[in-house]
Each structure stands twice: as structure tokens, then as C-alpha cells.
Amino acid sequence: MRLDKFLKVSRLIKRRTLAKEVADQGRITVNGNQSKAATTLTVGDELVIRFGQKVVTLRIDNLRETVKKEEAQSMYTIIKEEKITN
């Protein structure tokens, strides 16, 4: 599954176009490598996403094309969440 689609389906980012922009700005790494929106993800990959003033590290547990809102969080496990201090 593409990175931008995973971010939308898992509801980490609301819209796929926004997920594509964030990825193309270099704010997401997959397994330590900077990634673009078209990067293919597999179960077990580790993502580090920089959202404004925080950094979220998560592991992909499940890849599905569609998922209900209530089940979206079952697609990943948050490993670490930290605030960026300037």
C-alpha cells in the first residue's frame, strides 16, 4: 500500500492530498529512510512523522484498503510521541 493512502485510511492524516504534501516535504521516514508519497509500505514498517510541534513514531500492524472509523487505530501501534521544543 502507498504511504499517502495508508495515512488517509488509518486516519493519521485527514486527506490523501495533504498526506502526499507532508510526505513530499520530507517530514516522514520509513525504517529510517526519508520517504515520498508513493513509497510502498509493508506490515512491520516503522514510520516517524513530524506534525508541527510533535514527532510520532509508529509501527504498521495491518494494511487494509478500507476500514471503519472505529477500527482505524488497529492498523498501527504508537511507539513514541514527543514534543519538539525550540
Biopython code that builds the backbone (N, CA, C, O; Angstrom):
import numpy as np
from Bio.PDB.StructureBuilder import StructureBuilder

atoms = [
    (1, "MET", "N", (0.850, -1.175, 0.000)),
    (1, "MET", "CA", (0.000, 0.000, 0.000)),
    (1, "MET", "C", (0.900, 1.245, 0.000)),
    (1, "MET", "O", (1.946, 1.271, 0.649)),
    (2, "ARG", "N", (0.474, 2.257, -0.732)),
    (2, "ARG", "CA", (1.232, 3.514, -0.780)),
    (2, "ARG", "C", (1.171, 4.231, 0.564)),
    (2, "ARG", "O", (0.193, 4.114, 1.304)),
    (3, "LEU", "N", (2.232, 4.974, 0.865)),
    (3, "LEU", "CA", (2.313, 5.724, 2.116)),
    (3, "LEU", "C", (1.159, 6.712, 2.269)),
    (3, "LEU", "O", (0.531, 6.759, 3.327)),
    (4, "ASP", "N", (0.870, 7.504, 1.233)),
    (4, "ASP", "CA", (-0.200, 8.504, 1.353)),
    (4, "ASP", "C", (-1.562, 7.860, 1.582)),
    (4, "ASP", "O", (-2.380, 8.388, 2.334)),
    (5, "LYS", "N", (-1.807, 6.730, 0.942)),
    (5, "LYS", "CA", (-3.093, 6.039, 1.141)),
    (5, "LYS", "C", (-3.193, 5.456, 2.554)),
    (5, "LYS", "O", (-4.257, 5.505, 3.170)),
    (6, "PHE", "N", (-2.094, 4.907, 3.064)),
    (6, "PHE", "CA", (-2.095, 4.375, 4.431)),
    (6, "PHE", "C", (-2.418, 5.479, 5.439)),
    (6, "PHE", "O", (-3.211, 5.267, 6.356)),
    (7, "LEU", "N", (-1.813, 6.648, 5.274)),
    (7, "LEU", "CA", (-2.039, 7.752, 6.201)),
    (7, "LEU", "C", (-3.502, 8.188, 6.207)),
    (7, "LEU", "O", (-4.043, 8.551, 7.251)),
    (8, "LYS", "N", (-4.140, 8.151, 5.035)),
    (8, "LYS", "CA", (-5.549, 8.526, 4.947)),
    (8, "LYS", "C", (-6.454, 7.434, 5.531)),
    (8, "LYS", "O", (-7.325, 7.727, 6.350)),
    (9, "VAL", "N", (-6.254, 6.185, 5.117)),
    (9, "VAL", "CA", (-7.110, 5.081, 5.571)),
    (9, "VAL", "C", (-7.007, 4.890, 7.088)),
    (9, "VAL", "O", (-8.002, 4.594, 7.748)),
    (10, "SER", "N", (-5.792, 5.063, 7.640)),
    (10, "SER", "CA", (-5.600, 4.895, 9.081)),
    (10, "SER", "C", (-6.036, 6.132, 9.860)),
    (10, "SER", "O", (-6.037, 6.137, 11.091)),
    (11, "ARG", "N", (-6.406, 7.179, 9.127)),
    (11, "ARG", "CA", (-6.874, 8.447, 9.690)),
    (11, "ARG", "C", (-5.814, 9.177, 10.519)),
    (11, "ARG", "O", (-6.145, 9.930, 11.435)),
    (12, "LEU", "N", (-4.542, 8.948, 10.194)),
    (12, "LEU", "CA", (-3.471, 9.734, 10.806)),
    (12, "LEU", "C", (-3.465, 11.137, 10.204)),
    (12, "LEU", "O", (-3.178, 12.120, 10.886)),
    (13, "ILE", "N", (-3.789, 11.209, 8.904)),
    (13, "ILE", "CA", (-3.939, 12.487, 8.206)),
    (13, "ILE", "C", (-5.278, 12.437, 7.484)),
    (13, "ILE", "O", (-5.626, 11.423, 6.880)),
    (14, "LYS", "N", (-6.026, 13.530, 7.546)),
    (14, "LYS", "CA", (-7.416, 13.538, 7.105)),
    (14, "LYS", "C", (-7.619, 13.311, 5.602)),
    (14, "LYS", "O", (-8.509, 12.561, 5.203)),
    (15, "ARG", "N", (-6.793, 13.958, 4.769)),
    (15, "ARG", "CA", (-6.977, 13.849, 3.319)),
    (15, "ARG", "C", (-5.718, 13.314, 2.640)),
    (15, "ARG", "O", (-4.600, 13.584, 3.079)),
    (16, "ARG", "N", (-5.914, 12.562, 1.577)),
    (16, "ARG", "CA", (-4.785, 11.965, 0.869)),
    (16, "ARG", "C", (-3.895, 13.027, 0.234)),
    (16, "ARG", "O", (-2.676, 12.859, 0.186)),
    (17, "THR", "N", (-4.487, 14.122, -0.258)),
    (17, "THR", "CA", (-3.672, 15.180, -0.858)),
    (17, "THR", "C", (-2.768, 15.814, 0.190)),
    (17, "THR", "O", (-1.619, 16.149, -0.097)),
    (18, "LEU", "N", (-3.283, 15.978, 1.402)),
    (18, "LEU", "CA", (-2.473, 16.525, 2.490)),
    (18, "LEU", "C", (-1.371, 15.527, 2.881)),
    (18, "LEU", "O", (-0.238, 15.927, 3.148)),
    (19, "ALA", "N", (-1.702, 14.250, 2.914)),
    (19, "ALA", "CA", (-0.709, 13.211, 3.225)),
    (19, "ALA", "C", (0.412, 13.220, 2.187)),
    (19, "ALA", "O", (1.581, 13.046, 2.531)),
    (20, "LYS", "N", (0.056, 13.423, 0.926)),
    (20, "LYS", "CA", (1.048, 13.488, -0.144)),
    (20, "LYS", "C", (1.968, 14.690, 0.045)),
    (20, "LYS", "O", (3.183, 14.576, -0.117)),
    (21, "GLU", "N", (1.392, 15.840, 0.388)),
    (21, "GLU", "CA", (2.194, 17.047, 0.616)),
    (21, "GLU", "C", (3.167, 16.857, 1.771)),
    (21, "GLU", "O", (4.338, 17.219, 1.657)),
    (22, "VAL", "N", (2.698, 16.296, 2.883)),
    (22, "VAL", "CA", (3.547, 16.080, 4.062)),
    (22, "VAL", "C", (4.703, 15.137, 3.702)),
    (22, "VAL", "O", (5.851, 15.386, 4.070)),
    (23, "ALA", "N", (4.395, 14.067, 2.990)),
    (23, "ALA", "CA", (5.435, 13.104, 2.600)),
    (23, "ALA", "C", (6.446, 13.748, 1.653)),
    (23, "ALA", "O", (7.651, 13.553, 1.809)),
    (24, "ASP", "N", (5.973, 14.499, 0.692)),
    (24, "ASP", "CA", (6.864, 15.114, -0.287)),
    (24, "ASP", "C", (7.715, 16.242, 0.300)),
    (24, "ASP", "O", (8.721, 16.634, -0.290)),
    (25, "GLN", "N", (7.311, 16.763, 1.463)),
    (25, "GLN", "CA", (8.110, 17.777, 2.158)),
    (25, "GLN", "C", (9.242, 17.144, 2.963)),
    (25, "GLN", "O", (10.058, 17.852, 3.551)),
    (26, "GLY", "N", (9.292, 15.817, 2.989)),
    (26, "GLY", "CA", (10.358, 15.128, 3.704)),
    (26, "GLY", "C", (10.131, 15.016, 5.201)),
    (26, "GLY", "O", (11.094, 14.884, 5.956)),
    (27, "ARG", "N", (8.882, 15.066, 5.648)),
    (27, "ARG", "CA", (8.580, 15.020, 7.081)),
    (27, "ARG", "C", (8.237, 13.621, 7.572)),
    (27, "ARG", "O", (7.843, 13.447, 8.725)),
    (28, "ILE", "N", (8.388, 12.609, 6.695)),
    (28, "ILE", "CA", (8.082, 11.228, 7.074)),
    (28, "ILE", "C", (9.262, 10.330, 6.706)),
    (28, "ILE", "O", (9.800, 10.411, 5.601)),
    (29, "THR", "N", (9.654, 9.475, 7.650)),
    (29, "THR", "CA", (10.668, 8.472, 7.344)),
    (29, "THR", "C", (10.063, 7.092, 7.563)),
    (29, "THR", "O", (9.270, 6.889, 8.482)),
    (30, "VAL", "N", (10.445, 6.150, 6.710)),
    (30, "VAL", "CA", (10.010, 4.758, 6.831)),
    (30, "VAL", "C", (11.269, 3.928, 7.045)),
    (30, "VAL", "O", (12.159, 3.910, 6.194)),
    (31, "ASN", "N", (11.341, 3.246, 8.176)),
    (31, "ASN", "CA", (12.511, 2.437, 8.543)),
    (31, "ASN", "C", (13.807, 3.235, 8.439)),
    (31, "ASN", "O", (14.833, 2.703, 8.015)),
    (32, "GLY", "N", (13.762, 4.507, 8.826)),
    (32, "GLY", "CA", (14.955, 5.345, 8.845)),
    (32, "GLY", "C", (15.289, 6.044, 7.541)),
    (32, "GLY", "O", (16.234, 6.832, 7.497)),
    (33, "ASN", "N", (14.535, 5.780, 6.471)),
    (33, "ASN", "CA", (14.785, 6.407, 5.177)),
    (33, "ASN", "C", (13.701, 7.427, 4.868)),
    (33, "ASN", "O", (12.513, 7.148, 5.025)),
    (34, "GLN", "N", (14.117, 8.615, 4.426)),
    (34, "GLN", "CA", (13.144, 9.648, 4.064)),
    (34, "GLN", "C", (12.287, 9.114, 2.915)),
    (34, "GLN", "O", (12.808, 8.515, 1.974)),
    (35, "SER", "N", (10.970, 9.333, 2.995)),
    (35, "SER", "CA", (10.053, 8.703, 2.048)),
    (35, "SER", "C", (9.168, 9.698, 1.317)),
    (35, "SER", "O", (8.845, 10.771, 1.826)),
    (36, "LYS", "N", (8.791, 9.311, 0.122)),
    (36, "LYS", "CA", (7.841, 10.069, -0.691)),
    (36, "LYS", "C", (6.466, 9.405, -0.580)),
    (36, "LYS", "O", (6.334, 8.322, -0.009)),
    (37, "ALA", "N", (5.450, 10.064, -1.130)),
    (37, "ALA", "CA", (4.068, 9.575, -1.032)),
    (37, "ALA", "C", (3.880, 8.196, -1.671)),
    (37, "ALA", "O", (3.031, 7.423, -1.227)),
    (38, "ALA", "N", (4.654, 7.883, -2.700)),
    (38, "ALA", "CA", (4.476, 6.619, -3.423)),
    (38, "ALA", "C", (5.242, 5.453, -2.800)),
    (38, "ALA", "O", (5.208, 4.346, -3.338)),
    (39, "THR", "N", (5.925, 5.672, -1.692)),
    (39, "THR", "CA", (6.671, 4.607, -1.024)),
    (39, "THR", "C", (5.715, 3.473, -0.652)),
    (39, "THR", "O", (4.649, 3.716, -0.085)),
    (40, "THR", "N", (6.097, 2.243, -0.968)),
    (40, "THR", "CA", (5.269, 1.079, -0.660)),
    (40, "THR", "C", (5.552, 0.612, 0.763)),
    (40, "THR", "O", (6.705, 0.411, 1.143)),
    (41, "LEU", "N", (4.493, 0.443, 1.540)),
    (41, "LEU", "CA", (4.611, 0.024, 2.937)),
    (41, "LEU", "C", (4.288, -1.453, 3.078)),
    (41, "LEU", "O", (3.523, -2.011, 2.291)),
    (42, "THR", "N", (4.886, -2.087, 4.101)),
    (42, "THR", "CA", (4.562, -3.466, 4.438)),
    (42, "THR", "C", (4.318, -3.539, 5.946)),
    (42, "THR", "O", (4.711, -2.638, 6.688)),
    (43, "VAL", "N", (3.674, -4.602, 6.390)),
    (43, "VAL", "CA", (3.407, -4.792, 7.814)),
    (43, "VAL", "C", (4.750, -4.904, 8.535)),
    (43, "VAL", "O", (5.650, -5.616, 8.089)),
    (44, "GLY", "N", (4.872, -4.186, 9.659)),
    (44, "GLY", "CA", (6.108, -4.209, 10.438)),
    (44, "GLY", "C", (6.998, -2.998, 10.196)),
    (44, "GLY", "O", (7.952, -2.780, 10.942)),
    (45, "ASP", "N", (6.703, -2.204, 9.166)),
    (45, "ASP", "CA", (7.485, -0.986, 8.910)),
    (45, "ASP", "C", (7.311, -0.005, 10.054)),
    (45, "ASP", "O", (6.262, 0.042, 10.695)),
    (46, "GLU", "N", (8.364, 0.785, 10.304)),
    (46, "GLU", "CA", (8.310, 1.807, 11.345)),
    (46, "GLU", "C", (8.304, 3.181, 10.695)),
    (46, "GLU", "O", (9.188, 3.503, 9.900)),
    (47, "LEU", "N", (7.303, 3.990, 11.034)),
    (47, "LEU", "CA", (7.166, 5.343, 10.482)),
    (47, "LEU", "C", (7.482, 6.367, 11.554)),
    (47, "LEU", "O", (7.113, 6.199, 12.717)),
    (48, "VAL", "N", (8.169, 7.432, 11.156)),
    (48, "VAL", "CA", (8.387, 8.591, 12.025)),
    (48, "VAL", "C", (7.798, 9.774, 11.277)),
    (48, "VAL", "O", (8.257, 10.114, 10.187)),
    (49, "ILE", "N", (6.777, 10.406, 11.860)),
    (49, "ILE", "CA", (6.059, 11.507, 11.213)),
    (49, "ILE", "C", (6.223, 12.770, 12.045)),
    (49, "ILE", "O", (5.996, 12.761, 13.255)),
    (50, "ARG", "N", (6.618, 13.852, 11.392)),
    (50, "ARG", "CA", (6.771, 15.145, 12.070)),
    (50, "ARG", "C", (5.535, 15.983, 11.779)),
    (50, "ARG", "O", (5.336, 16.441, 10.654)),
    (51, "PHE", "N", (4.694, 16.183, 12.819)),
    (51, "PHE", "CA", (3.497, 17.024, 12.736)),
    (51, "PHE", "C", (3.804, 18.309, 13.487)),
    (51, "PHE", "O", (3.912, 18.265, 14.713)),
    (52, "GLY", "N", (3.946, 19.422, 12.843)),
    (52, "GLY", "CA", (4.134, 20.705, 13.529)),
    (52, "GLY", "C", (5.101, 20.652, 14.691)),
    (52, "GLY", "O", (6.315, 20.632, 14.488)),
    (53, "GLN", "N", (4.577, 20.629, 15.912)),
    (53, "GLN", "CA", (5.406, 20.646, 17.116)),
    (53, "GLN", "C", (5.583, 19.287, 17.785)),
    (53, "GLN", "O", (6.029, 19.230, 18.931)),
    (54, "LYS", "N", (5.245, 18.189, 17.104)),
    (54, "LYS", "CA", (5.471, 16.874, 17.710)),
    (54, "LYS", "C", (5.953, 15.862, 16.683)),
    (54, "LYS", "O", (5.733, 16.010, 15.481)),
    (55, "VAL", "N", (6.618, 14.830, 17.192)),
    (55, "VAL", "CA", (7.114, 13.737, 16.361)),
    (55, "VAL", "C", (6.477, 12.451, 16.870)),
    (55, "VAL", "O", (6.544, 12.144, 18.060)),
    (56, "VAL", "N", (5.860, 11.701, 15.959)),
    (56, "VAL", "CA", (5.188, 10.452, 16.325)),
    (56, "VAL", "C", (5.906, 9.290, 15.635)),
    (56, "VAL", "O", (6.119, 9.308, 14.422)),
    (57, "THR", "N", (6.272, 8.284, 16.425)),
    (57, "THR", "CA", (6.889, 7.070, 15.895)),
    (57, "THR", "C", (5.866, 5.948, 16.038)),
    (57, "THR", "O", (5.325, 5.729, 17.122)),
    (58, "LEU", "N", (5.602, 5.239, 14.939)),
    (58, "LEU", "CA", (4.614, 4.163, 14.996)),
    (58, "LEU", "C", (5.031, 2.979, 14.144)),
    (58, "LEU", "O", (5.856, 3.101, 13.239)),
    (59, "ARG", "N", (4.437, 1.820, 14.452)),
    (59, "ARG", "CA", (4.701, 0.588, 13.710)),
    (59, "ARG", "C", (3.412, 0.162, 13.005)),
    (59, "ARG", "O", (2.334, 0.221, 13.596)),
    (60, "ILE", "N", (3.517, -0.262, 11.760)),
    (60, "ILE", "CA", (2.351, -0.708, 10.997)),
    (60, "ILE", "C", (2.038, -2.151, 11.381)),
    (60, "ILE", "O", (2.889, -3.033, 11.266)),
    (61, "ASP", "N", (0.805, -2.381, 11.838)),
    (61, "ASP", "CA", (0.379, -3.718, 12.258)),
    (61, "ASP", "C", (-0.498, -4.401, 11.218)),
    (61, "ASP", "O", (-0.638, -5.624, 11.227)),
    (62, "ASN", "N", (-1.092, -3.609, 10.313)),
    (62, "ASN", "CA", (-2.144, -4.148, 9.471)),
    (62, "ASN", "C", (-2.330, -3.215, 8.277)),
    (62, "ASN", "O", (-2.316, -1.996, 8.443)),
    (63, "LEU", "N", (-2.501, -3.764, 7.090)),
    (63, "LEU", "CA", (-2.761, -2.951, 5.899)),
    (63, "LEU", "C", (-4.075, -3.393, 5.286)),
    (63, "LEU", "O", (-4.224, -4.550, 4.892)),
    (64, "ARG", "N", (-5.035, -2.470, 5.203)),
    (64, "ARG", "CA", (-6.330, -2.763, 4.571)),
    (64, "ARG", "C", (-6.729, -1.587, 3.704)),
    (64, "ARG", "O", (-6.409, -0.440, 4.016)),
    (65, "GLU", "N", (-7.425, -1.869, 2.617)),
    (65, "GLU", "CA", (-7.845, -0.828, 1.671)),
    (65, "GLU", "C", (-8.918, 0.081, 2.256)),
    (65, "GLU", "O", (-8.913, 1.289, 2.018)),
    (66, "THR", "N", (-9.828, -0.496, 3.016)),
    (66, "THR", "CA", (-10.877, 0.293, 3.665)),
    (66, "THR", "C", (-11.013, -0.184, 5.098)),
    (66, "THR", "O", (-10.788, -1.355, 5.404)),
    (67, "VAL", "N", (-11.385, 0.743, 5.972)),
    (67, "VAL", "CA", (-11.534, 0.399, 7.377)),
    (67, "VAL", "C", (-12.541, 1.366, 7.995)),
    (67, "VAL", "O", (-12.609, 2.535, 7.613)),
    (68, "LYS", "N", (-13.317, 0.870, 8.946)),
    (68, "LYS", "CA", (-14.274, 1.737, 9.638)),
    (68, "LYS", "C", (-13.516, 2.660, 10.587)),
    (68, "LYS", "O", (-12.415, 2.348, 11.040)),
    (69, "LYS", "N", (-14.128, 3.793, 10.872)),
    (69, "LYS", "CA", (-13.509, 4.798, 11.743)),
    (69, "LYS", "C", (-13.055, 4.199, 13.075)),
    (69, "LYS", "O", (-11.966, 4.509, 13.558)),
    (70, "GLU", "N", (-13.882, 3.351, 13.661)),
    (70, "GLU", "CA", (-13.584, 2.771, 14.969)),
    (70, "GLU", "C", (-12.395, 1.812, 14.918)),
    (70, "GLU", "O", (-11.710, 1.618, 15.922)),
    (71, "GLU", "N", (-12.149, 1.210, 13.744)),
    (71, "GLU", "CA", (-11.086, 0.210, 13.610)),
    (71, "GLU", "C", (-9.793, 0.793, 13.047)),
    (71, "GLU", "O", (-8.801, 0.075, 12.917)),
    (72, "ALA", "N", (-9.787, 2.070, 12.715)),
    (72, "ALA", "CA", (-8.627, 2.681, 12.063)),
    (72, "ALA", "C", (-7.368, 2.587, 12.918)),
    (72, "ALA", "O", (-6.278, 2.380, 12.384)),
    (73, "GLN", "N", (-7.499, 2.735, 14.241)),
    (73, "GLN", "CA", (-6.325, 2.682, 15.101)),
    (73, "GLN", "C", (-5.723, 1.291, 15.203)),
    (73, "GLN", "O", (-4.589, 1.154, 15.664)),
    (74, "SER", "N", (-6.443, 0.255, 14.788)),
    (74, "SER", "CA", (-5.899, -1.100, 14.841)),
    (74, "SER", "C", (-4.861, -1.327, 13.738)),
    (74, "SER", "O", (-4.200, -2.365, 13.716)),
    (75, "MET", "N", (-4.717, -0.371, 12.835)),
    (75, "MET", "CA", (-3.756, -0.513, 11.740)),
    (75, "MET", "C", (-2.324, -0.189, 12.165)),
    (75, "MET", "O", (-1.378, -0.525, 11.452)),
    (76, "TYR", "N", (-2.157, 0.455, 13.311)),
    (76, "TYR", "CA", (-0.813, 0.846, 13.756)),
    (76, "TYR", "C", (-0.730, 0.864, 15.280)),
    (76, "TYR", "O", (-1.745, 0.903, 15.976)),
    (77, "THR", "N", (0.507, 0.835, 15.780)),
    (77, "THR", "CA", (0.766, 0.959, 17.206)),
    (77, "THR", "C", (1.717, 2.128, 17.396)),
    (77, "THR", "O", (2.780, 2.173, 16.775)),
    (78, "ILE", "N", (1.342, 3.078, 18.252)),
    (78, "ILE", "CA", (2.218, 4.217, 18.521)),
    (78, "ILE", "C", (3.310, 3.756, 19.482)),
    (78, "ILE", "O", (3.027, 3.278, 20.581)),
    (79, "ILE", "N", (4.553, 3.907, 19.051)),
    (79, "ILE", "CA", (5.698, 3.511, 19.864)),
    (79, "ILE", "C", (6.126, 4.665, 20.762)),
    (79, "ILE", "O", (6.411, 4.480, 21.945)),
    (80, "LYS", "N", (6.166, 5.869, 20.169)),
    (80, "LYS", "CA", (6.666, 7.030, 20.907)),
    (80, "LYS", "C", (6.040, 8.284, 20.342)),
    (80, "LYS", "O", (5.827, 8.394, 19.135)),
    (81, "GLU", "N", (5.745, 9.237, 21.222)),
    (81, "GLU", "CA", (5.210, 10.529, 20.811)),
    (81, "GLU", "C", (5.919, 11.592, 21.631)),
    (81, "GLU", "O", (5.850, 11.573, 22.860)),
    (82, "GLU", "N", (6.600, 12.520, 20.970)),
    (82, "GLU", "CA", (7.343, 13.534, 21.716)),
    (82, "GLU", "C", (7.144, 14.912, 21.130)),
    (82, "GLU", "O", (6.981, 15.066, 19.920)),
    (83, "LYS", "N", (7.159, 15.921, 21.999)),
    (83, "LYS", "CA", (7.025, 17.308, 21.577)),
    (83, "LYS", "C", (8.388, 17.853, 21.194)),
    (83, "LYS", "O", (9.407, 17.499, 21.786)),
    (84, "ILE", "N", (8.387, 18.723, 20.188)),
    (84, "ILE", "CA", (9.620, 19.380, 19.768)),
    (84, "ILE", "C", (9.686, 20.724, 20.492)),
    (84, "ILE", "O", (8.754, 21.525, 20.418)),
    (85, "THR", "N", (10.776, 20.960, 21.180)),
    (85, "THR", "CA", (10.943, 22.236, 21.865)),
    (85, "THR", "C", (11.951, 23.075, 21.104)),
    (85, "THR", "O", (13.008, 22.583, 20.707)),
    (86, "ASN", "N", (11.627, 24.323, 20.904)),
    (86, "ASN", "CA", (12.509, 25.217, 20.154)),
    (86, "ASN", "C", (13.400, 26.004, 21.075)),
    (86, "ASN", "O", (14.209, 26.808, 20.613)),
]
sb = StructureBuilder()
sb.init_structure("model")
sb.init_model(0)
sb.init_chain("A")
sb.init_seg("    ")
for serial, (resi, resn, name, xyz) in enumerate(atoms, 1):
    if name == "N":
        sb.init_residue(resn, " ", resi, " ")
    sb.init_atom(name, np.array(xyz, "f"), 0.0, 1.0, " ", f" {name:<3s}", serial, name[0])
structure = sb.get_structure()
